[in-house]
Amino acid sequence: MLKEKNLQNKIYKKHNSFYSFNKNEKKNEKLIIEKILQERENLNNFNSLSDSHKSLLDTAIKDLLNPNQDRHDIFKFSDNVISEIENVDDNKLLNYLVHRYRYEIFPKKKIIDDFPPCLQIEPSSMCNYRCVFCFETDKTFTTKKNGFMGTMELDLFKKIIDDAEGKVEFISLASRGEPLIAKSITEMLNYTKNKFLNLKVNTNASLLDEKKCHAILQGSVQTIVFSADAADKDLYKKIRINGDLNKVLKNIELFQNIRLKYYPKQKIISRVSGVKFSKEQNFESMKSLWSELVDQVAFVEYNPWENTYLRPSNDVTEPCSDLWRRMFIWWDGKTNPCDTDYKSYLSVGEYSNTNISSLWNSDKYKKLRESHLNNNRKSFNPCNSCTLI
C-alpha cells in the first residue's frame, strides 16, 4: 500500500506549488528584462495598453529592476514564467507582463478589477482515472444520477471564449475531470486559436491521439501539461487507478513526434507534472524517463483535496489567494471560486444567465472575499476545512 505524505494539516500554497522543477534549457533573466525595457520604449505597443495597464506595467518593471526589496508582494520571475516569456512574440510582451502581474500580485495585494486574472474552463467533469489523491474517488460526486458528471456543449464554450477574448489572457482548459473526454474538444481547441496569451491544457494523456495532437499543436495552446506521477509502471498504476504508463508513454511519444515533424517552430511548452504523494516517488527517475519527450518535468505538492467535505474544521484564517486569482466555469455553466469545492457549495451563479465580469464582481463573490479578509473563512463550507491559501 502506498504511504501518502502526512499533510492533512499543512498549509498549501496552490500558486507556485512546484515541489521539484526541471527544464531542459536555462534562460538568462537579465536578457529578458533588457528585452522588456526595449519593448517599453516602443510607443506603439505601450500606447495600445489602457491607462490602468500602463501603470501596472511600470510597477512590474520597477520591481524587476529592484529585486532585493523586502516585500512579500514584489513581482519577480519563476523558472516556468521565464520559459513562457521566451515564447511570447515581441509585440505581445508588454501585454503578457501586465497579465502575469495581475495573476501573481493581485492575490497578494487583494486587488479586484473587471475580470479574473485566470479563467479555468471545464470541458469535462468526467474522468477515466480514479487517482488516489483526487475527488474523482468520491462516488457521491461521480455517480451520474447526482448531476455532477457531464461535458460542455460547444456553443457554451464558444460563448465563454468570446466573452473572455481580449479581457482574460490566462485560460486553462481543465478542472475536475479529463478535458480530452469532451466530444467537441478538437473543435474547442480550434476555436481558441490565436486568441489568448497563455492557454494551458491539463491532461492525463491516456486519450491523446493523432487528431488531438494536431489540434493542440495548431496554435491555440501555449502550455500542455501531461499529468504523470511515476516512472515505474507498477507505481504509476497504484497512484493513477485505471491508468497504464506504457499507453501514456506511447501517446506522449506520438505527440513529440508530430510536434517535431509538423510543427518544429511552434511555440509551445510541454510539461510532465506529477503530484508528490508518497515516498516511493522519485524525481530523478521522472527526469530520466520524461526529459527527452517534454520540455519540463515537475512535481507539485500534494494537497489532501480528495474529499474536503469530510475533513474536520481547522484554524486557518489566512485568505485563500484563489479568490483574487481565478474563476472556474464548469461544463454546465455553473461558476465556482475554486475546485476544492468540487460540489459547488460556493457557486456564485450560472454563466448562461450573465457574463464573466458580472460573476467575478458579484455580491456572492464579494461576501466570500470579505469573510476571508476578516479572518472568518470558517463561516463557509468547505473553506472551514480547507488548508489552501
Secondary structure, 3 states (H helix, E strand, C coil): CCCECCCCCCCECCCCCEEEEEECCCCCHHHHHHHHHHHHCCHHHHHCCCHHHHHHHHHHHHHHHCCCCCCCCCCCCCHHHHHHHHCCCHHHHHHHHHHHHHHHHHHHHCCCCCCCCEEEECCECCCCCEECCCHHHCHHHHCHHHCCCCECCHHHHHHHHHHHCCCCCEEEECCCCCHHHCCCHHHHHHHCCCCCCEEEEEECCCCCCHHHHHHHHCCCCCEEEEECCCCCHHHHHHHEECCCHHHHHHHHHHHHHHHHHHCCCCCCEEEEEEEECECCCCHHHHHHHHCCCCCEEEEEECCCCCCHHHCCCCCCCCCCHHHHCEEEECCCCEEECCCCCCCCCCCCEEHHHCCHHHHHCCHHHHHHHHHHHCCCHHHCCCHHHCCEC
